[in-house]
Amino acid sequence: MHECMKTITLDDEAYARLKVWKRDSKESFSHVVKRIIPEPGTLGAFLTFIEANDTAHLPGNEVMDAAVNTRSAKKADPWN
C-alpha cells in the first residue's frame, strides 16, 4: 500500500511552514510536498508553478526574495 518511506527531521519553523500548506487534516505531508514542490526543471517551469499556485501570500517568500536579491547583487555585470 505505501511506497518506500523516509524519515526526515524538521525544526519547528520548517514544520510550521509546511503545515500551512496542508489543505485539510487528512492530507499527508508527502502529498503536500509533491503538490507544492515542482519537479526539477527550468526557471520557466518554476514561474509557471508559482503563478498557477498563487504562492505570494504564503510565509517564507521573504526568505526566497532575500536570497535572490543577494545572489543577484553579487553577480558581475556581463556587459562590463
N, CA, C and O of each residue as an XYZ file, in Angstrom:
320
protein
N       0.810     -1.189      0.000
C       0.000      0.000      0.000
C       0.856      1.256      0.000
O       0.616      2.162     -0.798
N       1.854      1.328      0.884
C       2.713      2.506      0.940
C       3.927      2.315      0.058
O       4.443      1.207     -0.092
N       4.377      3.427     -0.529
C       5.632      3.411     -1.260
C       6.758      3.372     -0.233
O       6.510      3.447      0.970
N       7.991      3.255     -0.709
C       9.123      3.349      0.219
C       9.027      4.676      0.946
O       8.673      5.692      0.347
N       9.335      4.676      2.217
C       9.215      5.888      3.012
C      10.554      6.239      3.634
O      11.372      5.361      3.907
N      10.768      7.517      3.854
C      11.955      8.038      4.517
C      11.498      8.896      5.686
O      10.446      9.534      5.631
N      12.282      8.905      6.721
C      12.015      9.770      7.865
C      12.895     11.002      7.731
O      14.096     10.887      7.485
N      12.303     12.178      7.891
C      13.069     13.413      7.857
C      12.850     14.168      9.156
O      11.857     13.948      9.850
N      13.768     15.048      9.479
C      13.656     15.868     10.681
C      13.511     17.316     10.264
O      14.281     17.813      9.442
N      12.526     17.994     10.829
C      12.307     19.416     10.574
C      12.351     20.165     11.894
O      11.876     19.664     12.913
N      12.922     21.366     11.880
C      12.819     22.169     13.087
C      11.404     22.751     13.140
O      10.642     22.618     12.183
N      11.058     23.386     14.243
C       9.687     23.876     14.436
C       9.270     24.878     13.363
O       8.128     24.856     12.904
N      10.184     25.749     12.965
C       9.851     26.750     11.947
C       9.555     26.087     10.604
O       8.581     26.441      9.939
N      10.388     25.128     10.201
C      10.175     24.425      8.935
C       8.862     23.639      8.966
O       8.119     23.626      7.985
N       8.584     22.989     10.091
C       7.337     22.233     10.244
C       6.127     23.162     10.111
O       5.150     22.832      9.438
N       6.203     24.324     10.759
C       5.087     25.276     10.702
C       4.855     25.756      9.272
O       3.711     25.896      8.839
N       5.942     26.009      8.539
C       5.793     26.445      7.140
C       5.136     25.364      6.293
O       4.254     25.651      5.483
N       5.568     24.122      6.482
C       4.997     23.022      5.706
C       3.533     22.796      6.075
O       2.699     22.546      5.205
N       3.229     22.883      7.350
C       1.862     22.647      7.819
C       0.871     23.655      7.240
O      -0.290     23.319      7.005
N       1.326     24.896      7.007
C       0.458     25.929      6.429
C      -0.091     25.501      5.070
O      -1.185     25.911      4.681
N       0.666     24.681      4.353
C       0.268     24.270      3.015
C      -0.774     23.161      3.010
O      -1.388     22.905      1.975
N      -0.990     22.494      4.147
C      -1.974     21.400      4.170
C      -3.368     21.952      3.916
O      -3.767     22.950      4.516
N      -4.095     21.312      3.040
C      -5.454     21.750      2.719
C      -6.449     21.310      3.789
O      -7.434     22.002      4.044
N      -6.196     20.168      4.412
C      -7.040     19.683      5.499
C      -6.248     18.692      6.335
O      -5.125     18.333      5.981
N      -6.824     18.253      7.431
C      -6.102     17.370      8.351
C      -5.845     15.979      7.772
O      -4.997     15.246      8.281
N      -6.566     15.611      6.715
C      -6.388     14.285      6.116
C      -5.263     14.252      5.083
O      -4.810     13.173      4.703
N      -4.809     15.413      4.626
C      -3.757     15.443      3.617
C      -2.408     15.123      4.262
O      -2.045     15.721      5.275
N      -1.678     14.195      3.684
C      -0.370     13.819      4.226
C       0.675     14.859      3.824
O       0.508     15.588      2.846
N       1.757     14.907      4.603
C       2.842     15.805      4.259
C       3.497     15.382      2.942
O       3.973     16.233      2.190
N       3.527     14.080      2.656
C       4.062     13.620      1.371
C       3.261     14.216      0.220
O       3.833     14.670     -0.771
N       1.951     14.214      0.352
C       1.106     14.782     -0.697
C       1.350     16.278     -0.822
O       1.409     16.803     -1.934
N       1.492     16.972      0.306
C       1.747     18.411      0.283
C       3.048     18.699     -0.464
O       3.086     19.571     -1.333
N       4.108     17.972     -0.132
C       5.407     18.191     -0.780
C       5.298     17.945     -2.280
O       5.801     18.743     -3.070
N       4.654     16.860     -2.683
C       4.519     16.559     -4.110
C       3.654     17.595     -4.818
O       3.855     17.864     -6.003
N       2.695     18.178     -4.104
C       1.812     19.179     -4.703
C       2.498     20.529     -4.841
O       2.307     21.214     -5.845
N       3.294     20.925     -3.849
C       3.816     22.291     -3.867
C       5.236     22.426     -4.404
O       5.620     23.512     -4.838
N       6.018     21.363     -4.389
C       7.401     21.466     -4.848
C       7.470     20.929     -6.268
O       7.218     19.748     -6.511
N       7.814     21.806     -7.202
C       7.838     21.363     -8.595
C       8.985     20.403     -8.861
O      10.001     20.410     -8.166
N       8.799     19.587     -9.872
C       9.880     18.718    -10.332
C      11.037     19.616    -10.757
O      10.815     20.746    -11.191
N      12.272     19.124    -10.636
C      13.400     19.923    -11.101
C      13.214     20.268    -12.575
O      12.752     19.443    -13.364
N      13.569     21.460    -12.924
C      13.400     21.875    -14.312
C      13.906     23.280    -14.530
O      14.859     23.728    -13.891
N      13.266     23.948    -15.425
C      13.706     25.283    -15.811
C      13.097     26.342    -14.906
O      12.134     26.087    -14.182
N      13.668     27.513    -14.960
C      13.116     28.646    -14.231
C      11.716     28.967    -14.742
O      10.850     29.383    -13.971
N      11.495     28.775    -16.039
C      10.165     28.989    -16.602
C       9.129     28.056    -16.002
O       7.995     28.462    -15.748
N       9.518     26.791    -15.770
C       8.605     25.833    -15.145
C       8.299     26.250    -13.717
O       7.170     26.114    -13.246
N       9.317     26.758    -13.032
C       9.120     27.225    -11.657
C       8.178     28.424    -11.633
O       7.285     28.490    -10.788
N       8.364     29.363    -12.544
C       7.491     30.535    -12.614
C       6.057     30.116    -12.915
O       5.123     30.655    -12.322
N       5.869     29.174    -13.815
C       4.529     28.666    -14.128
C       3.889     28.064    -12.885
O       2.707     28.283    -12.618
N       4.673     27.306    -12.129
C       4.187     26.711    -10.885
C       3.749     27.796     -9.895
O       2.672     27.704     -9.307
N       4.582     28.816     -9.715
C       4.283     29.896     -8.772
C       2.981     30.601     -9.165
O       2.116     30.850     -8.325
N       2.863     30.914    -10.441
C       1.664     31.608    -10.911
C       0.423     30.733    -10.776
O      -0.640     31.231    -10.406
N       0.536     29.455    -11.066
C      -0.610     28.539    -11.014
C      -1.075     28.288     -9.581
O      -2.257     28.035     -9.349
N      -0.154     28.356     -8.621
C      -0.490     28.032     -7.231
C      -0.638     29.244     -6.327
O      -0.834     29.089     -5.122
N      -0.549     30.449     -6.883
C      -0.758     31.685     -6.128
C      -0.050     31.633     -4.767
O      -0.693     31.682     -3.718
N       1.259     31.536     -4.802
C       2.036     31.363     -3.578
C       2.450     32.669     -2.915
O       3.079     32.636     -1.857
N       2.124     33.798     -3.489
C       2.608     35.083     -2.988
C       2.204     35.361     -1.537
O       2.924     36.067     -0.831
N       1.094     34.834     -1.086
C       0.597     35.144      0.256
C       1.121     34.198      1.349
O       0.845     34.410      2.530
N       1.864     33.175      0.968
C       2.298     32.185      1.954
C       3.596     32.587      2.642
O       4.414     33.295      2.054
N       3.794     32.141      3.887
C       5.015     32.505      4.613
C       6.254     31.908      3.959
O       6.197     30.830      3.367
N       7.358     32.609      4.072
C       8.620     32.128      3.536
C       9.047     32.831      2.260
O      10.205     32.717      1.858
N       8.146     33.552      1.616
C       8.502     34.227      0.376
C       9.582     35.283      0.590
O      10.418     35.501     -0.287
N       9.571     35.934      1.739
C      10.579     36.958      2.005
C      11.980     36.344      2.068
O      12.963     37.006      1.735
N      12.072     35.095      2.489
C      13.364     34.399      2.534
C      13.884     34.175      1.117
O      15.061     34.407      0.837
N      12.995     33.719      0.216
C      13.410     33.493     -1.164
C      13.757     34.814     -1.844
O      14.751     34.894     -2.565
N      12.945     35.857     -1.619
C      13.240     37.160     -2.207
C      14.615     37.655     -1.772
O      15.394     38.137     -2.595
N      14.909     37.537     -0.489
C      16.206     37.985      0.030
C      17.349     37.195     -0.603
O      18.376     37.773     -0.957
N      17.183     35.883     -0.747
C      18.227     35.047     -1.342
C      18.465     35.414     -2.802
O      19.610     35.501     -3.246
N      17.391     35.627     -3.542
C      17.523     36.000     -4.956
C      18.186     37.364     -5.077
O      19.086     37.548     -5.896
N      17.744     38.325     -4.261
C      18.312     39.667     -4.333
C      19.776     39.680     -3.933
O      20.572     40.398     -4.537
N      20.146     38.899     -2.927
C      21.546     38.823     -2.501
C      22.398     38.215     -3.602
O      23.473     38.723     -3.920
N      21.913     37.127     -4.181
C      22.669     36.463     -5.253
C      22.779     37.366     -6.473
O      23.836     37.436     -7.100
N      21.690     38.062     -6.815
C      21.702     38.944     -7.984
C      22.689     40.086     -7.790
O      23.363     40.487     -8.739
N      22.782     40.614     -6.570
C      23.687     41.721     -6.290
C      25.148     41.284     -6.401
O      26.012     42.102     -6.717
N      25.430     40.023     -6.148
C      26.800     39.511     -6.193
C      27.261     39.196     -7.606
O      28.464     39.118     -7.856
N      26.330     39.012     -8.533
C      26.702     38.637     -9.895
C      27.337     39.834    -10.604
O      26.909     40.976    -10.434
N      28.336     39.553    -11.378
C      29.007     40.606    -12.153
C      28.130     41.026    -13.321
O      27.367     40.225    -13.861
N      28.243     42.269    -13.698
C      27.531     42.785    -14.859
C      28.191     42.214    -16.112
O      29.362     42.499    -16.362
N      27.470     41.411    -16.911
C      28.087     40.765    -18.079
C      28.439     41.756    -19.188
O      29.150     41.392    -20.125
N      27.967     42.982    -19.107
C      28.206     43.968    -20.160
C      29.437     44.820    -19.888
O      29.801     45.653    -20.719
N      30.080     44.633    -18.755
C      31.292     45.418    -18.436
C      32.530     44.611    -18.630
O      33.633     45.110    -18.410
